[in-house]
Amino acid sequence: MGVLIDGKYYADKSAADVKRRAPAISHQHDIYRRSAEYQKFDRELIQPYTADGKPNPEFIKHYPEESRQYGFIKDDK
């Protein structure tokens, strides 16, 4: 009887011939690491404009100096 290995059928092998591979990295740990990284650097991901082309209020709140450079905040001078 054949066996499937990584989506490919091998007719000349049996299940006893195939060595099981250990998982490389825990998938759950990878998801946690990415979400923790996102939470740590989420402020740096804020874009100056929203998808519809309007100024992003979160960008204005977190980056007032850069918002002045973009012209979102008017200078009183």
Short mmCIF file of the C-alpha atoms (twelve columns), coordinates in Angstrom:
data_MODEL
# 
_entry.id   MODEL 
# 
loop_
_atom_site.group_PDB 
_atom_site.id 
_atom_site.type_symbol 
_atom_site.label_atom_id 
_atom_site.label_alt_id 
_atom_site.label_comp_id 
_atom_site.label_asym_id 
_atom_site.label_seq_id 
_atom_site.Cartn_x 
_atom_site.Cartn_y 
_atom_site.Cartn_z 
_atom_site.pdbx_PDB_model_num 
ATOM 1  C CA . MET A 1  0.000   0.000  0.000  1 
ATOM 2  C CA . GLY A 2  1.263   3.521  -0.792 1 
ATOM 3  C CA . VAL A 3  1.602   6.493  1.498  1 
ATOM 4  C CA . LEU A 4  1.125   10.278 1.263  1 
ATOM 5  C CA . ILE A 5  4.122   12.407 2.272  1 
ATOM 6  C CA . ASP A 6  3.718   16.193 2.149  1 
ATOM 7  C CA . GLY A 7  0.828   15.843 -0.280 1 
ATOM 8  C CA . LYS A 8  2.677   13.524 -2.667 1 
ATOM 9  C CA . TYR A 9  1.702   9.867  -3.115 1 
ATOM 10 C CA . TYR A 10 4.445   7.232  -2.996 1 
ATOM 11 C CA . ALA A 11 3.236   3.811  -4.155 1 
ATOM 12 C CA . ASP A 12 6.412   1.932  -3.233 1 
ATOM 13 C CA . LYS A 13 6.528   2.985  0.481  1 
ATOM 14 C CA . SER A 14 4.577   1.849  3.497  1 
ATOM 15 C CA . ALA A 15 3.756   3.720  6.704  1 
ATOM 16 C CA . ALA A 16 6.462   1.765  8.548  1 
ATOM 17 C CA . ASP A 17 9.141   3.078  6.141  1 
ATOM 18 C CA . VAL A 18 8.348   6.729  6.831  1 
ATOM 19 C CA . LYS A 19 10.009  8.485  9.763  1 
ATOM 20 C CA . ARG A 20 7.901   11.046 11.553 1 
ATOM 21 C CA . ARG A 21 9.261   14.573 11.599 1 
ATOM 22 C CA . ALA A 22 9.122   16.634 14.772 1 
ATOM 23 C CA . PRO A 23 7.475   20.044 14.429 1 
ATOM 24 C CA . ALA A 24 10.045  22.766 13.754 1 
ATOM 25 C CA . ILE A 25 8.530   25.520 15.897 1 
ATOM 26 C CA . SER A 26 5.386   25.570 17.934 1 
ATOM 27 C CA . HIS A 27 2.710   27.336 15.941 1 
ATOM 28 C CA . GLN A 28 1.083   28.720 19.090 1 
ATOM 29 C CA . HIS A 29 4.348   30.272 20.267 1 
ATOM 30 C CA . ASP A 30 4.814   31.902 16.867 1 
ATOM 31 C CA . ILE A 31 1.346   33.469 17.057 1 
ATOM 32 C CA . TYR A 32 2.027   34.744 20.597 1 
ATOM 33 C CA . ARG A 33 5.394   36.194 19.604 1 
ATOM 34 C CA . ARG A 34 3.898   38.070 16.655 1 
ATOM 35 C CA . SER A 35 1.018   39.472 18.690 1 
ATOM 36 C CA . ALA A 36 3.386   40.578 21.467 1 
ATOM 37 C CA . GLU A 37 5.614   42.219 18.871 1 
ATOM 38 C CA . TYR A 38 2.594   43.992 17.370 1 
ATOM 39 C CA . GLN A 39 1.528   45.297 20.778 1 
ATOM 40 C CA . LYS A 40 5.051   46.534 21.467 1 
ATOM 41 C CA . PHE A 41 5.381   48.411 18.160 1 
ATOM 42 C CA . ASP A 42 1.740   49.186 17.316 1 
ATOM 43 C CA . ARG A 43 2.297   52.938 17.539 1 
ATOM 44 C CA . GLU A 44 4.948   52.757 14.819 1 
ATOM 45 C CA . LEU A 45 2.453   51.142 12.424 1 
ATOM 46 C CA . ILE A 46 0.085   54.137 12.401 1 
ATOM 47 C CA . GLN A 47 -0.131  55.687 8.940  1 
ATOM 48 C CA . PRO A 48 -0.733  59.433 8.303  1 
ATOM 49 C CA . TYR A 49 -3.741  58.850 6.041  1 
ATOM 50 C CA . THR A 50 -6.730  56.523 6.313  1 
ATOM 51 C CA . ALA A 51 -7.751  54.217 3.452  1 
ATOM 52 C CA . ASP A 52 -10.112 56.849 2.038  1 
ATOM 53 C CA . GLY A 53 -7.355  59.519 1.935  1 
ATOM 54 C CA . LYS A 54 -8.382  61.529 4.997  1 
ATOM 55 C CA . PRO A 55 -5.930  62.459 7.782  1 
ATOM 56 C CA . ASN A 56 -5.708  59.717 10.391 1 
ATOM 57 C CA . PRO A 57 -6.767  61.048 13.847 1 
ATOM 58 C CA . GLU A 58 -4.617  58.427 15.605 1 
ATOM 59 C CA . PHE A 59 -1.565  59.683 13.702 1 
ATOM 60 C CA . ILE A 60 -2.345  63.269 14.718 1 
ATOM 61 C CA . LYS A 61 -2.749  62.220 18.367 1 
ATOM 62 C CA . HIS A 62 0.500   60.212 18.578 1 
ATOM 63 C CA . TYR A 63 2.707   62.276 16.242 1 
ATOM 64 C CA . PRO A 64 1.919   66.002 16.658 1 
ATOM 65 C CA . GLU A 65 5.232   67.233 15.178 1 
ATOM 66 C CA . GLU A 66 4.944   65.054 12.095 1 
ATOM 67 C CA . SER A 67 1.296   66.100 11.766 1 
ATOM 68 C CA . ARG A 68 2.412   69.717 11.524 1 
ATOM 69 C CA . GLN A 69 4.830   68.755 8.771  1 
ATOM 70 C CA . TYR A 70 1.978   67.048 6.883  1 
ATOM 71 C CA . GLY A 71 -0.172  70.147 7.367  1 
ATOM 72 C CA . PHE A 72 -2.779  68.433 9.544  1 
ATOM 73 C CA . ILE A 73 -2.179  70.913 12.395 1 
ATOM 74 C CA . LYS A 74 -1.987  74.589 11.545 1 
ATOM 75 C CA . ASP A 75 0.826   76.641 13.056 1 
ATOM 76 C CA . ASP A 76 -0.301  79.755 14.963 1 
ATOM 77 C CA . LYS A 77 2.741   81.746 13.825 1 
# 
